[in-house]
Each structure stands twice: as C-alpha cells, then as structure tokens.
Amino acid sequence: MATQTQVSQTIDYRGPPILVGALAHLLREEGLDFERPRDDRTSVAEVVEATLTVTSGATVLDQSLDVMVDTAVARFRRRFGDSPASVSVGGKRGTQA
C-alpha cells in the first residue's frame, strides 16, 4: 500500500488587521489552502498576530509548495512593503495519508 505525504508550511503574520485578509487572498490566488484564524471584526487592535498553516490542496513536491508560498509572500511584500506588516515563513511539516 503506497502512502502519500501532505506537506504543510506555517506563515506568521504581524501587522494591521486589514492586511491579513490581503495576504489570505494572495495565498488563495496561488492555489493554497489554509485554516484562517478566527477573524474578530469587533476588535479595534492596531496590530494582530496570526499563524496560517498552508497546504497545496493536493499532494505536491515540497519544492512546489515552497514556490507557491514564496510567490504569494513576495507579491504581498511588493504590494504592501511600506506597511508595518511583517510576514515570515516557518517550518514545513508532512503528514502521511
């Protein structure tokens, strides 16, 4: 019986609440799935911290996930580079199915 590995990667975001939605949009455009943290729209916080765990939605090579994440993060930085938001890509984890 063959096993498949689903690879995931974490992305840490710290910045204005509105830009986490922009990051989520760019990740979706690259074909990435993730569980978005609960969005508290009643909060008046100037800065939020969120950790997104992203997957490709299908079993792909590690490098493909890396490229998809890097592309989305690079687009975010180009578009919002002058904002106080910071985005860092964390470690990868694999789960077998």
Helices and strands as residue ranges (DSSP letters): E 5-15, H 17-29, E 33-35, E 48-55, H 62-80, E 86-96
